Amino acid sequence: MILDLLFPNRCLHCNRIIEADLLVCDVCFNQIHFTHYDYFESNPVKEKCKTLFPVENTYALIQFEKESLSRKIIHELKYKNREITGKILANWTTERLDFKDQRPDLLVSVPLHPKKLRARGYNQLHLFTETLSKHYEIPFDHHLIKRNHYSKAQALKDKQHRLKTIHTFSVTQPITGKHILLIDDVFTTGTTVSSIAWEILNIGNNKVSILVMAMDV
């Protein structure tokens, strides 16, 4: 109570005091650019993925424009130690994404290297994934995919280095005949999800769909 009085939660955009479990005020919420993509139809994420690997369905929650509120939200999650942001983004997702009668079999998030996980203290995708899992009643597995090499953040790499993701990931256990929903924070070149998708596709009769918090335009 005392901390709330001394350091009240403020809107990321206008700095207005808001409730503790919110990111932005009602007015600024309208400035978030949601994609309104259809999970089952063609969209920019799907078209890009199709050039990289066989993909079933794709969805991105928000646009990741430069100097936008959406970018502030993702950075709050990844770099400002506000893990709860993942739960809020997941709640926004469940309000907009309907799997209908084609729910995936398993939710899998892109892993961090143990060194980066220790430094950050949490994987920014875990609470997001777990919240989706509870809502949709789809199991998740945080350990199916292993990151084999430590590397700096995608945002800090030039394009040439972002493309070098071969053998970056591996599958830790046999899995076959499953429809995997692979979850990442920001979709840029698609090389990270492509690298993981091929590992999943190559070990059994599996299918892969993609869900990302944000689409980098």
Backbone as CSV, one residue per row, in Angstrom:
resi,resn,N_x,N_y,N_z,CA_x,CA_y,CA_z,C_x,C_y,C_z
1,MET,0.821,-1.205,0.000,0.000,0.000,0.000,0.857,1.257,0.000
2,ILE,1.887,1.251,0.861,2.763,2.423,0.943,3.515,2.622,-0.358
3,LEU,4.024,1.508,-0.930,4.741,1.601,-2.202,3.837,2.107,-3.308
4,ASP,2.577,1.673,-3.299,1.630,2.123,-4.312,1.394,3.627,-4.213
5,LEU,1.393,4.121,-2.976,1.202,5.562,-2.780,2.434,6.359,-3.187
6,LEU,3.604,5.812,-2.856,4.842,6.514,-3.171,5.234,6.383,-4.639
7,PHE,4.975,5.177,-5.201,5.356,4.922,-6.591,4.156,4.346,-7.348
8,PRO,3.168,5.147,-7.627,1.960,4.647,-8.294,2.260,4.193,-9.721
9,ASN,1.487,3.215,-10.180,1.618,2.752,-11.554,1.124,3.832,-12.504
10,ARG,1.883,4.060,-13.565,1.535,5.120,-14.503,1.433,4.586,-15.926
11,CYS,0.601,5.205,-16.694,0.432,4.848,-18.103,1.756,4.993,-18.831
12,LEU,2.101,4.008,-19.644,3.364,4.036,-20.375,3.442,5.180,-21.372
13,HIS,2.282,5.672,-21.770,2.270,6.683,-22.836,2.105,8.106,-22.323
14,CYS,1.120,8.327,-21.448,0.841,9.703,-21.015,1.241,9.976,-19.571
15,ASN,1.679,8.938,-18.859,2.153,9.051,-17.475,1.032,9.291,-16.463
16,ARG,-0.189,9.112,-16.867,-1.318,9.254,-15.947,-1.323,8.083,-14.963
17,ILE,-1.693,8.328,-13.710,-1.779,7.269,-12.712,-2.925,6.318,-13.082
18,ILE,-2.614,5.008,-13.102,-3.600,3.988,-13.458,-3.547,2.851,-12.444
19,GLU,-4.455,1.917,-12.565,-4.483,0.774,-11.664,-3.222,-0.068,-11.825
20,ALA,-2.875,-0.787,-10.766,-1.605,-1.504,-10.716,-1.478,-2.601,-11.759
21,ASP,-2.605,-3.160,-12.200,-2.550,-4.278,-13.143,-2.755,-3.849,-14.595
22,LEU,-2.596,-2.561,-14.867,-2.735,-2.047,-16.229,-1.400,-1.542,-16.764
23,LEU,-1.308,-1.432,-18.075,-0.125,-0.863,-18.728,-0.377,0.562,-19.196
24,VAL,-1.573,0.797,-19.705,-1.924,2.102,-20.256,-3.315,2.499,-19.787
25,CYS,-3.617,3.782,-19.877,-4.939,4.263,-19.512,-5.926,3.972,-20.646
26,ASP,-7.196,4.184,-20.384,-8.230,3.899,-21.379,-8.053,4.739,-22.640
27,VAL,-7.640,5.965,-22.475,-7.462,6.850,-23.631,-6.312,6.369,-24.511
28,CYS,-5.197,6.056,-23.904,-4.011,5.638,-24.670,-4.149,4.228,-25.229
29,PHE,-4.994,3.417,-24.626,-5.218,2.065,-25.141,-5.638,2.109,-26.601
30,ASN,-6.392,3.135,-26.966,-6.866,3.262,-28.343,-5.744,3.579,-29.323
31,GLN,-4.561,3.905,-28.809,-3.430,4.203,-29.683,-2.549,2.977,-29.940
32,ILE,-2.892,1.845,-29.326,-2.177,0.602,-29.609,-2.658,0.063,-30.948
33,HIS,-1.750,-0.233,-31.830,-2.107,-0.704,-33.168,-2.212,-2.227,-33.195
34,PHE,-3.401,-2.731,-32.914,-3.650,-4.161,-33.024,-3.732,-4.542,-34.505
35,THR,-3.281,-5.743,-34.813,-3.216,-6.132,-36.224,-4.577,-6.516,-36.809
36,HIS,-5.432,-7.124,-35.985,-6.719,-7.649,-36.453,-6.523,-8.745,-37.508
37,TYR,-5.418,-9.465,-37.452,-5.186,-10.565,-38.389,-6.156,-11.712,-38.117
38,ASP,-6.458,-12.448,-39.167,-7.227,-13.679,-39.042,-6.239,-14.835,-38.968
39,TYR,-6.321,-15.602,-37.888,-5.401,-16.722,-37.656,-5.420,-17.738,-38.794
40,PHE,-6.564,-17.914,-39.430,-6.713,-18.940,-40.451,-6.498,-18.424,-41.877
41,GLU,-6.472,-17.110,-42.047,-6.357,-16.539,-43.392,-4.957,-15.979,-43.635
42,SER,-4.744,-15.533,-44.867,-3.452,-14.953,-45.220,-3.223,-13.653,-44.455
43,ASN,-2.014,-13.469,-43.962,-1.607,-12.227,-43.324,-0.096,-12.091,-43.512
44,PRO,0.492,-10.932,-43.239,1.920,-10.732,-43.501,2.841,-11.746,-42.823
45,VAL,2.499,-12.174,-41.613,3.331,-13.171,-40.933,3.274,-14.496,-41.683
46,LYS,2.093,-14.890,-42.082,1.940,-16.161,-42.790,2.665,-16.142,-44.132
47,GLU,2.541,-15.050,-44.859,3.179,-14.973,-46.170,4.698,-15.051,-46.050
48,LYS,5.243,-14.422,-45.022,6.692,-14.496,-44.808,7.101,-15.898,-44.383
49,CYS,6.357,-16.489,-43.468,6.686,-17.835,-42.991,6.644,-18.847,-44.129
50,LYS,5.693,-18.699,-45.027,5.539,-19.641,-46.132,6.771,-19.691,-47.027
51,THR,7.543,-18.621,-47.042,8.778,-18.614,-47.828,9.920,-19.307,-47.103
52,LEU,9.720,-19.615,-45.811,10.793,-20.169,-44.989,10.558,-21.621,-44.573
53,PHE,9.294,-22.002,-44.329,8.978,-23.360,-43.873,7.483,-23.603,-44.052
54,PRO,7.052,-24.858,-44.051,5.616,-25.163,-44.150,4.891,-24.751,-42.868
55,VAL,4.017,-23.790,-42.972,3.321,-23.264,-41.799,1.821,-23.482,-41.956
56,GLU,1.138,-23.739,-40.843,-0.301,-23.958,-40.876,-1.051,-22.631,-40.754
57,ASN,-0.944,-21.996,-39.595,-1.652,-20.745,-39.324,-0.729,-19.788,-38.582
58,THR,-1.060,-18.498,-38.633,-0.217,-17.509,-37.955,-1.078,-16.384,-37.382
59,TYR,-0.543,-15.782,-36.306,-1.238,-14.643,-35.705,-0.223,-13.724,-35.031
60,ALA,-0.416,-12.424,-35.199,0.364,-11.409,-34.483,-0.618,-10.470,-33.798
61,LEU,-0.363,-10.145,-32.549,-1.294,-9.325,-31.775,-1.224,-7.852,-32.149
62,ILE,-0.009,-7.278,-32.132,0.133,-5.842,-32.357,1.227,-5.558,-33.381
63,GLN,1.191,-4.328,-33.914,2.241,-3.854,-34.802,3.392,-3.302,-33.958
64,PHE,4.593,-3.414,-34.478,5.788,-3.035,-33.724,6.490,-1.858,-34.400
65,GLU,5.740,-0.795,-34.619,6.315,0.348,-35.332,7.349,1.097,-34.485
66,LYS,8.245,1.755,-35.166,9.267,2.548,-34.499,8.626,3.685,-33.711
67,GLU,9.109,3.895,-32.501,8.644,4.965,-31.607,7.155,4.865,-31.299
68,SER,6.611,3.659,-31.315,5.181,3.483,-31.061,4.939,3.030,-29.626
69,LEU,3.682,3.122,-29.198,3.291,2.617,-27.889,3.467,1.108,-27.834
70,SER,3.196,0.426,-28.937,3.375,-1.026,-28.989,4.815,-1.414,-28.683
71,ARG,5.749,-0.671,-29.238,7.167,-0.950,-28.986,7.502,-0.724,-27.512
72,LYS,6.953,0.327,-26.925,7.177,0.584,-25.502,6.692,-0.591,-24.659
73,ILE,5.556,-1.152,-25.040,4.979,-2.259,-24.277,5.893,-3.481,-24.332
74,ILE,6.373,-3.824,-25.520,7.264,-4.977,-25.654,8.573,-4.742,-24.914
75,HIS,9.106,-3.539,-24.981,10.355,-3.223,-24.274,10.147,-3.258,-22.758
76,GLU,8.954,-2.881,-22.314,8.644,-2.955,-20.883,8.735,-4.400,-20.411
77,LEU,8.270,-5.312,-21.247,8.296,-6.732,-20.921,9.716,-7.286,-20.942
78,LYS,10.474,-6.945,-21.970,11.771,-7.572,-22.184,12.907,-6.928,-21.390
79,TYR,12.844,-5.617,-21.208,14.006,-4.912,-20.668,13.744,-4.126,-19.382
80,LYS,12.484,-4.026,-18.958,12.170,-3.204,-17.784,11.726,-4.030,-16.582
81,ASN,11.938,-5.351,-16.656,11.665,-6.237,-15.525,10.185,-6.270,-15.140
82,ARG,9.287,-6.097,-16.124,7.853,-6.155,-15.840,7.268,-7.397,-16.496
83,GLU,7.511,-8.530,-15.877,7.059,-9.806,-16.421,5.538,-9.867,-16.545
84,ILE,4.819,-9.146,-15.666,3.358,-9.154,-15.682,2.820,-8.668,-17.018
85,THR,3.628,-7.927,-17.771,3.214,-7.462,-19.094,2.836,-8.642,-19.988
86,GLY,3.518,-9.767,-19.812,3.207,-10.951,-20.599,1.787,-11.431,-20.375
87,LYS,1.331,-11.380,-19.131,-0.033,-11.802,-18.815,-1.055,-10.848,-19.437
88,ILE,-0.755,-9.566,-19.395,-1.664,-8.576,-19.979,-1.767,-8.767,-21.486
89,LEU,-0.630,-8.989,-22.147,-0.638,-9.233,-23.591,-1.401,-10.516,-23.929
90,ALA,-1.276,-11.523,-23.071,-1.998,-12.777,-23.293,-3.504,-12.546,-23.173
91,ASN,-3.924,-11.746,-22.211,-5.347,-11.454,-22.060,-5.884,-10.703,-23.275
92,TRP,-5.084,-9.787,-23.809,-5.500,-9.094,-25.035,-5.617,-10.081,-26.196
93,THR,-4.718,-11.068,-26.210,-4.745,-12.072,-27.271,-6.002,-12.920,-27.191
94,THR,-6.339,-13.383,-26.000,-7.505,-14.261,-25.860,-8.803,-13.547,-26.213
95,GLU,-8.813,-12.228,-26.104,-9.996,-11.456,-26.492,-10.160,-11.384,-28.009
96,ARG,-9.085,-11.699,-28.746,-9.084,-11.509,-30.195,-8.841,-12.774,-31.008
97,LEU,-8.277,-13.795,-30.413,-7.899,-14.999,-31.143,-8.811,-16.162,-30.786
98,ASP,-9.464,-16.708,-31.806,-10.365,-17.840,-31.621,-9.854,-19.001,-32.477
99,PHE,-9.450,-20.091,-31.833,-8.971,-21.262,-32.567,-10.120,-22.097,-33.154
100,LYS,-11.346,-21.729,-32.790,-12.532,-22.474,-33.238,-12.385,-23.948,-32.850
101,ASP,-12.523,-24.846,-33.801,-12.390,-26.274,-33.481,-11.044,-26.827,-33.934
102,GLN,-10.052,-25.926,-34.099,-8.739,-26.349,-34.581,-7.638,-25.919,-33.610
103,ARG,-7.839,-26.199,-32.352,-6.841,-25.842,-31.352,-5.555,-26.627,-31.568
104,PRO,-4.403,-25.990,-31.402,-3.130,-26.722,-31.449,-3.061,-27.732,-30.307
105,ASP,-2.143,-28.689,-30.432,-1.975,-29.705,-29.393,-1.075,-29.249,-28.250
106,LEU,-0.160,-28.313,-28.561,0.859,-27.940,-27.579,1.354,-26.527,-27.840
107,LEU,1.551,-25.757,-26.768,2.132,-24.418,-26.849,3.609,-24.493,-26.483
108,VAL,4.455,-23.950,-27.340,5.903,-23.974,-27.113,6.453,-22.579,-27.379
109,SER,7.176,-22.028,-26.417,7.752,-20.693,-26.584,9.230,-20.781,-26.939
110,VAL,9.707,-19.763,-27.627,11.123,-19.688,-27.981,11.945,-19.574,-26.694
111,PRO,12.925,-20.438,-26.502,13.689,-20.418,-25.243,14.800,-19.375,-25.248
112,LEU,15.185,-18.969,-24.053,16.392,-18.163,-23.877,17.557,-19.099,-23.570
113,HIS,18.752,-18.661,-23.897,19.926,-19.398,-23.449,20.022,-19.249,-21.927
114,PRO,20.459,-20.304,-21.217,20.537,-20.215,-19.746,21.295,-18.983,-19.241
115,LYS,22.315,-18.565,-19.958,23.076,-17.387,-19.534,22.205,-16.137,-19.589
116,LYS,21.428,-15.991,-20.662,20.553,-14.828,-20.790,19.389,-14.918,-19.812
117,LEU,18.913,-16.134,-19.562,17.829,-16.325,-18.613,18.260,-15.904,-17.210
118,ARG,19.474,-16.253,-16.837,19.991,-15.849,-15.520,20.119,-14.334,-15.438
119,ALA,20.573,-13.717,-16.503,20.776,-12.269,-16.496,19.441,-11.518,-16.411
120,ARG,18.427,-11.990,-17.154,17.127,-11.310,-17.171,16.282,-11.699,-15.972
121,GLY,16.426,-12.935,-15.524,15.662,-13.404,-14.383,14.371,-14.106,-14.749
122,TYR,13.949,-14.028,-15.982,12.737,-14.689,-16.448,12.744,-14.726,-17.973
123,ASN,12.018,-15.695,-18.526,11.778,-15.716,-19.965,10.504,-14.920,-20.213
124,GLN,10.595,-13.887,-21.019,9.467,-12.977,-21.234,8.257,-13.653,-21.871
125,LEU,8.445,-14.869,-22.393,7.353,-15.571,-23.055,6.617,-16.557,-22.142
126,HIS,7.186,-16.887,-21.004,6.617,-17.946,-20.184,5.254,-17.589,-19.590
127,LEU,5.125,-16.438,-18.954,3.846,-16.059,-18.358,2.799,-15.852,-19.446
128,PHE,3.205,-15.302,-20.569,2.320,-15.135,-21.726,1.777,-16.499,-22.155
129,THR,2.679,-17.465,-22.330,2.305,-18.808,-22.773,1.426,-19.511,-21.746
130,GLU,1.786,-19.408,-20.482,1.018,-20.075,-19.424,-0.390,-19.500,-19.300
131,THR,-0.532,-18.197,-19.516,-1.855,-17.574,-19.466,-2.724,-18.056,-20.623
132,LEU,-2.136,-18.151,-21.809,-2.855,-18.691,-22.965,-3.243,-20.149,-22.717
133,SER,-2.319,-20.913,-22.151,-2.560,-22.316,-21.874,-3.773,-22.501,-20.966
134,LYS,-3.853,-21.702,-19.935,-4.973,-21.807,-18.993,-6.289,-21.430,-19.655
135,HIS,-6.284,-20.364,-20.454,-7.513,-19.900,-21.090,-8.033,-20.890,-22.126
136,TYR,-7.127,-21.365,-22.996,-7.551,-22.230,-24.093,-7.561,-23.713,-23.714
137,GLU,-7.038,-24.011,-22.539,-6.926,-25.398,-22.070,-6.080,-26.231,-23.041
138,ILE,-4.926,-25.658,-23.385,-3.940,-26.327,-24.232,-2.654,-26.468,-23.407
139,PRO,-2.072,-27.643,-23.318,-0.844,-27.793,-22.528,0.324,-27.017,-23.140
140,PHE,1.296,-26.697,-22.297,2.512,-26.022,-22.776,3.723,-26.828,-22.337
141,ASP,4.837,-26.594,-23.012,6.098,-27.245,-22.653,7.219,-26.237,-22.838
142,HIS,7.797,-25.776,-21.720,8.886,-24.795,-21.784,10.242,-25.447,-22.058
143,HIS,10.281,-26.781,-22.096,11.564,-27.465,-22.205,11.714,-28.291,-23.478
144,LEU,10.726,-28.249,-24.350,10.800,-29.034,-25.579,11.929,-28.559,-26.485
145,ILE,12.142,-27.244,-26.521,13.165,-26.654,-27.385,14.314,-26.124,-26.542
146,LYS,15.512,-26.418,-26.962,16.728,-25.958,-26.274,17.497,-25.023,-27.191
147,ARG,17.940,-23.898,-26.622,18.813,-22.986,-27.381,20.249,-23.407,-27.139
148,ASN,20.950,-23.733,-28.203,22.288,-24.319,-28.086,23.404,-23.305,-27.944
149,HIS,23.186,-22.087,-28.420,24.264,-21.105,-28.420,23.778,-19.797,-27.825
150,TYR,24.660,-19.130,-27.129,24.347,-17.811,-26.584,24.591,-16.769,-27.659
151,SER,23.666,-15.841,-27.798,23.843,-14.772,-28.785,23.191,-13.515,-28.263
152,LYS,23.590,-12.358,-28.813,22.988,-11.100,-28.394,21.588,-10.979,-28.978
153,ALA,20.823,-10.012,-28.464,19.432,-9.855,-28.861,19.306,-9.633,-30.354
154,GLN,18.203,-10.135,-30.937,17.959,-9.969,-32.360,17.987,-8.502,-32.761
155,ALA,17.449,-7.643,-31.915,17.373,-6.222,-32.249,18.751,-5.589,-32.382
156,LEU,19.775,-6.209,-31.770,21.117,-5.648,-31.805,21.971,-6.222,-32.934
157,LYS,21.425,-7.175,-33.670,22.170,-7.806,-34.754,21.890,-7.120,-36.078
158,ASP,22.870,-7.128,-36.967,22.572,-6.676,-38.314,21.889,-7.814,-39.060
159,LYS,21.359,-7.505,-40.237,20.555,-8.487,-40.966,21.336,-9.747,-41.264
160,GLN,22.605,-9.616,-41.640,23.404,-10.786,-42.003,23.520,-11.752,-40.829
161,HIS,23.751,-11.224,-39.621,23.899,-12.086,-38.455,22.563,-12.678,-38.009
162,ARG,21.446,-11.949,-38.241,20.149,-12.483,-37.871,19.803,-13.705,-38.695
163,LEU,20.364,-13.810,-39.887,20.054,-14.931,-40.760,20.830,-16.193,-40.383
164,LYS,21.845,-16.080,-39.545,22.676,-17.218,-39.196,22.139,-17.894,-37.938
165,THR,21.085,-18.697,-38.098,20.477,-19.354,-36.942,20.477,-20.873,-37.085
166,ILE,21.220,-21.389,-38.068,21.257,-22.830,-38.282,21.871,-23.522,-37.062
167,HIS,21.208,-24.558,-36.583,21.657,-25.349,-35.430,21.665,-24.548,-34.130
168,THR,20.971,-23.426,-34.107,20.870,-22.662,-32.876,19.994,-23.372,-31.856
169,PHE,19.013,-24.144,-32.344,18.051,-24.809,-31.473,18.044,-26.312,-31.719
170,SER,17.567,-27.039,-30.727,17.377,-28.480,-30.886,16.160,-28.915,-30.081
171,VAL,15.553,-30.040,-30.475,14.405,-30.600,-29.776,14.916,-31.583,-28.728
172,THR,14.422,-31.498,-27.517,14.978,-32.267,-26.398,14.350,-33.635,-26.204
173,GLN,13.227,-33.912,-26.867,12.555,-35.197,-26.673,11.770,-35.561,-27.929
174,PRO,11.517,-36.833,-28.155,10.762,-37.247,-29.342,9.338,-36.693,-29.293
175,ILE,8.879,-36.218,-30.430,7.500,-35.745,-30.526,7.030,-35.964,-31.957
176,THR,5.859,-36.516,-32.119,5.370,-36.815,-33.459,3.855,-36.715,-33.504
177,GLY,3.342,-36.380,-34.672,1.906,-36.289,-34.875,1.240,-35.164,-34.112
178,LYS,1.979,-34.094,-33.802,1.435,-32.996,-33.009,1.373,-31.707,-33.821
179,HIS,0.387,-30.886,-33.490,0.289,-29.537,-34.044,0.822,-28.578,-32.986
180,ILE,1.999,-28.028,-33.231,2.686,-27.166,-32.269,2.415,-25.700,-32.594
181,LEU,1.984,-24.949,-31.588,1.887,-23.498,-31.735,3.145,-22.896,-31.135
182,LEU,4.007,-22.380,-31.987,5.284,-21.804,-31.567,5.087,-20.327,-31.278
183,ILE,5.535,-19.891,-30.096,5.266,-18.537,-29.614,6.562,-17.744,-29.472
184,ASP,6.549,-16.517,-30.016,7.707,-15.621,-29.902,7.200,-14.215,-29.584
185,ASP,8.118,-13.318,-29.228,7.693,-11.962,-28.893,7.531,-11.094,-30.141
186,VAL,8.617,-10.893,-30.904,8.553,-10.015,-32.075,8.978,-10.774,-33.323
187,PHE,8.162,-10.694,-34.356,8.482,-11.312,-35.641,9.169,-10.270,-36.509
188,THR,10.426,-10.551,-36.885,11.167,-9.630,-37.756,11.465,-10.337,-39.078
189,THR,12.597,-11.015,-39.167,12.925,-11.737,-40.396,12.269,-13.109,-40.461
190,GLY,11.872,-13.643,-39.315,11.279,-14.968,-39.278,12.294,-16.092,-39.146
191,THR,13.575,-15.761,-39.068,14.606,-16.797,-39.046,14.615,-17.592,-37.735
192,THR,14.276,-16.958,-36.631,14.254,-17.685,-35.357,13.163,-18.747,-35.359
193,VAL,11.929,-18.357,-35.674,10.840,-19.335,-35.669,11.044,-20.379,-36.765
194,SER,11.655,-19.976,-37.874,11.924,-20.930,-38.953,12.906,-22.001,-38.502
195,SER,13.950,-21.581,-37.804,14.956,-22.517,-37.316,14.336,-23.546,-36.382
196,ILE,13.468,-23.089,-35.475,12.814,-24.002,-34.539,11.800,-24.874,-35.269
197,ALA,11.049,-24.265,-36.171,10.022,-25.012,-36.898,10.624,-26.194,-37.644
198,TRP,11.750,-25.987,-38.296,12.369,-27.083,-39.038,12.828,-28.206,-38.110
199,GLU,13.295,-27.857,-36.913,13.673,-28.891,-35.952,12.460,-29.747,-35.576
200,ILE,11.312,-29.093,-35.405,10.081,-29.811,-35.043,9.570,-30.637,-36.220
201,LEU,9.607,-30.049,-37.411,9.082,-30.719,-38.589,9.936,-31.910,-39.003
202,ASN,11.218,-31.836,-38.735,12.142,-32.883,-39.206,12.155,-34.135,-38.334
203,ILE,11.544,-34.080,-37.146,11.643,-35.247,-36.254,10.384,-36.103,-36.247
204,GLY,9.349,-35.688,-36.955,8.126,-36.486,-36.935,7.052,-35.865,-37.791
205,ASN,5.930,-36.494,-37.821,4.806,-36.011,-38.613,4.092,-34.888,-37.865
206,ASN,4.789,-33.766,-37.687,4.261,-32.646,-36.921,3.846,-31.489,-37.825
207,LYS,3.036,-30.600,-37.260,2.639,-29.363,-37.936,2.996,-28.193,-37.018
208,VAL,3.268,-27.042,-37.633,3.667,-25.866,-36.859,2.826,-24.655,-37.255
209,SER,2.297,-23.973,-36.248,1.680,-22.660,-36.423,2.468,-21.648,-35.585
210,ILE,2.276,-20.368,-35.871,3.063,-19.324,-35.228,2.156,-18.292,-34.581
211,LEU,2.491,-17.912,-33.354,1.829,-16.805,-32.656,2.908,-15.891,-32.107
212,VAL,2.821,-14.604,-32.440,3.795,-13.636,-31.929,3.055,-12.458,-31.277
213,MET,3.702,-11.883,-30.292,3.125,-10.714,-29.651,3.053,-9.546,-30.618
214,ALA,4.111,-9.370,-31.408,4.186,-8.197,-32.271,4.821,-8.537,-33.623
215,MET,4.370,-7.797,-34.638,4.897,-7.928,-35.996,5.694,-6.671,-36.313
216,ASP,6.989,-6.842,-36.581,7.853,-5.698,-36.896,7.645,-5.313,-38.347
217,VAL,7.050,-4.148,-38.558,6.794,-3.666,-39.921,7.865,-2.676,-40.348
